[in-house]
């Protein structure tokens, strides 16, 4: 490594999904306990979007690079037309509601807010060709999420347009064999963000044989998808680890790995029931990390006796963000619900009393998202960028004080404070959403990323 590369700066930039105007509780996500419990109740899209923005500002205020990804156009009229509903927009919505309200709800979901599922991203330090690689997730396990892929790809290409620095792959084939849920099942461990690291891919099942899958809820991520992404991103097999999620955890409501483990730089925090054959997984990660020649991996195991699996799911303790601050220490960005869980709170206090890089905790109140099963980590896509790569990305999506104020005002102008499942067929909701998104793309400098802007 050259001396200039050794001193080059790199940042993990958090790209948060902005909550969309159709944020609602339709209970669409099978295996997501919070989503199912909230199904049918009224939501508050305005409060949800403001909560998300407040979480972004919290990260920016403590010195973490923070950026914004826009909501997707919903209702997805084009998808409803592909499914056989004809006529003008109002007629399509009316017919869909009459024929299949659940299908209409799927085409109205604001689930793109959970940007951890938007894509898998590998930094240039890990890729053989020295570029940042993006693969949008196909999310084939759930219709409402599978609809996101084209817009996700368009947005990522708009933000990371420089082909000399960024590589955009097509989503994996939309088949059960390659079920891909994106970065929610991916952890990168490294001495620092600018250096090569070890990439951990966690899968729920091997589609072509392997250990028994969960019995109650579906395992959405396949090993075959993980292996394909690793190949596409030109990762070094010596620094890539594949691990199966514990089927018992999936059946307890751990639908993605980021509900049961998290990592940042040289720290891995995980629940004892996170992985199949956890001792082997941790041993392999530690060995491959040690081979980097930059110290040892700090592994923090949380036993079920300290935080029961049910409480881990209920509090979303492991869906916290773990971030590096400008002074080099780490901070845990935990859901506000962790304050209300005795076991989660005791663990956090114990964690802060130990000699680890994690020195502080901040609590984020994202209750509207949490009621649908998405905590702080679900709301963001982590993108590690060298300083020169950050300069090539679209700077207008980076959160500044002025952009935060503009986005807050934008939400106040355009969002409803009450939305029930019955409101999803309202033509005015579609028209309000399109007007809001059209203004947002100008505010963020994205250009025409939505189909209605290109028709």
N, C-alpha and C positions, 0 to 999 in steps of 0.2 A: 504494500500500500504506500502511495507517495505521501510526502509530508503535507502537501496541500489537501489530500483526501483525509488525512488524519485530523486536521483542524477544521474541516468543513462541518457546518452545523446541519442538523436534521431535526425535524419536528414531527411528532405525531399530531396530525390535525384531525379534530373531531368534526365530521360533517353530519350535523343533526338533521333529521327529517322534520320539516315544519308540519305540524298537524293540519290536516285539511278541513275545509268547510263542512264536509259530510261526516265528520267523526261521530260515530253512533255505536250503539250496543245491540248488535244483532246476534251475538253468540255464535259466530261462524266457525271459530277455531276449535275443532275437536282435539282434545288432549290438553288444551289450555284452560285450566280450571277457572281462572278469573274471568275469562271471556265468556264461558258458558254460564257462570253464575250471574253475570250482568245482563245476559240476553233479554231483550224486550223492554229494558228500562230506558228512560230518557237520558240523553247526554247533553253536555254543554260545550259545543265546539269552540266558542270564544274562550272559555276558561282553559280548555285543553291546550289551545295554541299559545295562550299567554303563559301557562305553566311551562311549556316547552321552551319558549323564548327566555323565561327567567332562568331555566336550567342552563341554557347556552350562555347567558350573561354571567352566571356564576362561574362557569369554566373560564370565560374570557377574563373576568376580573381577577382570578387567581393566577393568571399568566399562562393559560393553556391556549394554544391556537384553536380557534373555533370558527366553523363555517356553517352555511345553511344549504340544505337541499330542499327544493320546492315540493309541495304536494302534487299528486297526480289529478288529472281531470276525472271527476266523478259527479254524477253517475256516468258510467262508461257506456254511452249510447251505442257506440260502434260494436261493442261486445254483445249488447242485447240484440242488435240487428243481425249479427252473425248467428245468434241463437234462434232466429226466426220471428222476431217481433218487428213488424213493419209499420210504416206510416211516418208522420212527422214526429218530432221529439216528444211532444206531449202524448201522442197516441202510443208511441213505443213504451213510455213509462206507465201509462194507464193499463195497457195490455199485459205488461210484465207483472205489475202488481196484482192484477186479477188472476193471472194464470199461475204465477209462482213467486210469492213474496220473498222467499228465501233466495231465489235466483236474483231478484232485483236487489236485495240487500248485498249480495256478493258483488254486484256490479256498482255498488255505491260505497263500498268500504274505503275508509281512509287509512288502510293498513300500511301504505307506503311510508307513513310516519316512522315506522320501526326500521330505520335505515341499516341496522345491523344485518338485516336480511337482504339488503339491496344487491350486494355483490361480494365476491372474494377479492382481496387486494394484496398483492405482494410487492414489497418495496424493491427498489433497484439494487440495494445491497445484497439481496437474496437471489435475484434473478441472474441467470447466466449472461444475458445480453445487456445487463446494466440499465434496464428501463423498468418503470413501474407498470405492473400488469393488473388489468381489471377483467373480471368475468362476472357479468350480471347473473344473479341466481335465477333458475327457472321456476322454483317454488311450486313444483307440480303437485305437491300434496294437498293444496287448498286452492280452489278456483279463484277466490277473491284475491289471493296473493299472486297466482300465476298470471293474472292480468297485468301485473306491474312491469313485467320484464321489458317490453319495448320502450316505455317512457323512461325507465331507469337507465337503459342503455343510451338513450338520446341525451338525457341530462348529464351523465358521466362524460360523454363525448364532448358536450358543450363546455364543461368545466375543465376537462383535461384534454385539450384539443391538439397539443403539440406532439406530432408523431415521432419526433426524435427522442422524446422523453417518456411518452405514455403509449401503452399497447392496450387496445380494446379487443377482447375476444368475444365471439358470439356466445350466448348462453348455451349450456349443454343441451343435448337433445331432450325434448319435453316428454320423457318416458320415465316410468317408475324405476328402471334400472339406474338412472342418473339423477335421482331426486337430490336437488341441491338447494340448500337453505342459506347459503352465503356465509358471511363472516361471523354470524352468531355461533358457528361451530368451528371456529378457527382462533388460535392463540399464537402470537409470535413472542418468543423469548430471546432476549439479546442483551449484551453488555450495555449498549446504548442504542438509541434509535438509528444512529448513523452507521452502525457496524452490522456485519452479517449476523444472522440469528438462526435459531431453530424454529421451524414452523410446525405446529401441532394441529392436525386435522382430526376432528372428532366426528364419528359417524354412529348412527343408531342401528344400522343393519348392513350386512353384506347381502346384496340382492342375489348373488349367485352362490348361495351356501354360506357356511360360517356358523357362528354361535347363534343360539336361539334369539329371535327378536322379542320385543315386549309383547305381553299377552293382552293388555287392556287397551292401550293407545298406540297409534301408528308411530313408527320410527321414520322420520321424514328424510333424514340425510343418509345416503348410502356411501359405503366405502368406495364403490366404483366412481362416484362423483368426485370424492376427495382426490382420488388418484388421478383422475382426468384433469382437474384443476392444477394439481402439482406439476403435471407434464406441460400443460399449456403455459404455466408461469415460469417454466424452465428452472425449477428448483433443484438444488443439489440433494440427491437421495440421502447422502450422509448427514444432512441437516434437516430431514423431514421425518416426522413421526406420525403414525396413524394409530388412533385409539378408539375402541368401541365404548360408547356410552353404556352405563349400567342399565339393562332393561327394567330393573325395578325402579330406577329413578324416572325413566320415561313414563312408566305406569303410575308414578306418584305425581305426575304433572310437569315433569322436566322435559318440555317439548324441544328445547334447544340447549346446547351445552352451556350457553352463557347464563342459564338459570342455576347452574350448579358449580361452575368454576370460572375463574378469571385470572388474567395475568398481565403483567406489564414489565418490560425490560427484563431484569433478572429475578422477578418475583412471580411465583405461581401460587395462587390461593385456591384450594379445592376442598370439596366435601368428600368425606371418606367413601361415600357411595356414588361418586361421580362416574367412575370408570370400571369396566370389566378388568379384572386382574390389575388393580390399581398399583400395587407394588412394582409390578413389571413395567408399567407405563412410566411411573415416576423414575424408576431406575434408568430406563432408556433415555428419558428426557435429560436427566442429570448427567449421564455419560456423554451424550452428544453435546450438551451445553459445555461441559468441561473441556471437550475437544476444541472448543473455540479458543482456548488458552487465555481467557479473561476472567478467571475466578469461577466460583461455584454458583449453581442455581439455588435460590432461596425458595424452599417449598414449605408452605404453611397448610397443614392438614387440619380440617375441622371434623371432629368425630361426631357421630350421631348422638352420643350422650350429651355433648355440649350444645349442638344445634340439631334437633331432629329433622329428618328429611322433610316432613310435613311443614315444619316451621321455616325451613330454608325456602320452600316454595311459597308459603304464605307471606313471608316478609320480603322476598326477593333480595335477600342479603347478597347472593352471588351475582345478581344482576346490577351490582354497583359498578361504577367505573373506577379503574385504578389508573391514575395519571401522574406523570412526572412534572414537578413544579420547576420554575426557573432556578431555584437554589439546589436542585438535584434530589431533593426528598420527594416522596410520593404521598399522594392524598387519595383517600377513598371517598368517592362521591356516591353516597348510599341513598336508597329510597327513604322518604320520611317514615314509612311503615316500620323501618328498623328501630326507630325510637319507641315504637309501641309493642315490640316483641322483646320480652324479657331475655330470651336466650340470645337473640341477635345482638341486643344491646350489651349484654355481658361479654359476648365474644369480641365486639368492637373495642370495648374498653380494655380487655386483655391484650388484644392485638396492639393497641397504641402504647401499652406499657412495656412491650417487648423490644428487643434490640433488632429491629428490621428497618428497611428503608421507608416503611409506611409510618409517617409521623403525624398525620392529621386526618380528620374526617369532616366532610361537609354533607349536609342532608338536602336532598332535592325533593320538593313536593310536586310530583307529577301524578296526582291521584286520578285524574281523568284517564290518562294512559294506563295506569296500573289496574283500573277496573276492567280493562280489556286485555290485561296480561302482559303489559310492556313497561318495564322499569327504565331507569336512567341509561343502562347500557344498550337496551333495545333501540333507543332513539338515535343512536349514532353509528356512523360508519367510520372506522379508524383508517386513516391514510397517512403512512409515513412518507415524508417528502424531504429530500435534501434541499438546502436553501435555494439552489439554482432551479430545482424542480418546482418549488413553491412559487418562484418568480414566473414560471411558465404557465401556472394554473390561472384560472379566472379569478382575479383578485376581488372582484365586486361581490363575490359570495362570502368573503371573510367577514366575520362579525366585528363591527366597530361600534362605538357608542352611538354614532349617528345612524348606522344601519339598524341597530336595535330599536332606537326611537321610531324610525320610519316603519319598521315591521310591526311594532306595537300599534302604531296608529293605523296601519293597513288592516290589521286584525280587527281593531275596534270599529272600523268602517264597514267591513264586509261580512263578518261572522255573526251567526245567530247564537243566542245564549240558551236555546232550548231546541232539541231535535229528538223526535221520537221515530221509531221505525215506520210509522204511518206517513211521516213527512217526506220519505225518500222519493215518492212518486210526484212530488210537487215540481212542476216545470220551473217555477221561480227559483228553486234551490239550484237547479242546473244553470240557469241564467246568471244567478248571483255568483256561482262558483267560477264560471267562465270569465265574467267581468273581473273578479278578484285575481284570477291566475294571469289574465292578460296584463293587468297592472303589475303583478309581481315579477313577471319575466322582464319587464322594463326596469323595475327597481333593482333586480339582481343582475341585469345585463346578460341574460341567458339567450335571448333570441327566441325564435318560434319553436319551442320544444314540444308543444301540444298539437294533436291532430286538428283541433278546431282552429288553430292559428295558421294552419297550412292549407286549409280547404278553400 
